[in-house]
Amino acid sequence: MSDDDKHDDRWTRGPELTPEQARREREAQRADAAAPPAEDAETLRERQRLAQLEMMGRWIDGVLVEQRRSRRWKLFFRFFFALLILASLSISLYGILGAPGSGAPAQPHLGVVEVKGVIDSDSPASAERIIEGLERAWRAQEAEAVVLHIDSPGGSPVQSQRIYEAVMRLRASGDKPVLAVIEDIGASGAYYVAAAADEVIAAPASLVGSIGVIHAGFGFEEAIGRLGVERRVFTAGENKAFLDPFSDIAPAQREFWQEVLSTTHRQFIDDVREGRGDRLADDERLFSGLIWSGEQALELGLVDGLDSLDGVARARLGEARTRDYTPRLDPFERISRQFGRVAMEWLGLPRGESPVRYQLVP
């Protein structure tokens, strides 16, 4: 190759480079080729505007999605509350139109009223509910007898007395017999109720009796002192807080409270004697608070026979025909009462019930 040709060849122009310098130059040329062309200010502003529009679009899409989700939940809750209202109305109408005993069956039967659980104004075995069931069964023309089906450890003295008086009033009218059938347990206030019936029947292994009165509590006056806690109770009346568990009971207060329990016990005894009459055995243990099996209770005159509800129905009617006249419970009322009771316990508020009980304490 001539010298002229070398001057025209672009690969041979300039100074001769070492391999390292040649590599760096090639890299610089590639970087220059890959770099984007410089943008002017107008292009940059347009690019930023488009990015902002894209961001705004994404935000609007998110807001719309959240609004659609919120509307779905609103519709769901509206539908749910509508179902609750419809269910409540249906239950109320059924309780009015389809209540037990509203239409008497064609055949004679025993009109049953359930007395289950603790007898209390806020429980299913409240005096109001039991008395309403008794009157329904009493008015039913095909009901050959009214049966108190008892499975209860007792409860409130006032509620028990109310049911007792209602049974005695029905019993005095003489239209149809009132029976008490004790299943597992008919103790204390529950036996108070049973004693008003014309007849009391129990299973041989039932628990019957416990004619007594109880008030149970604790004394924390020493424990609170050891913990270094100061009890602050403000009263008007020197005996207003004599049942406070964090205060000591004076001898005069203890004597007074025992007199209250004894008076309530005497009322219990008098009503049992009136209801049972001379069927009671002459045994001083009857009113001591002891509880007996059904078989023992028969010997003591606390019950008149040993049988079950089906057995009583077969003996009177030839077959086990019974009808439940106990008023149905409103589930929403039960839920609200239970919620109120739990709320009062959490807040430490006192409940309006008597501390004196006709109740068997396990």
Secondary structure, 3 states (H helix, E strand, C coil): CCHHHHHHCCCCCCCCCCHHHHHHHHHHHHHHHHCCCCCCHHHHHHHHHHHHHHHHHHHHHHHHHHHHHHHHHHHHHHHHHHHHHHHHHHHHHHHHHCCCCCCCCCCCEEEEEEEECCECCCCCCCHHHHHHHHHHHHHCCCEEEEEEEEEECEECHHHHHHHHHHHHHHHHHCCCCEEEEEEEEEECHHHHHHCCCCEEEECCCCEEECCCCECCCCCCHHHHHHCCCCCCCCCCCCCCCCCCCCCCCCHHHHHHHHHHHHHHHHHHHHHHHHHHHHHCCCCHHHHCCCEEEHHHHHHHCCCCEECCHHHHHHHHHCCCCEEECCCCCCHHHHHHHHHHHHHHHHHCCCCCCCCCEEECCC
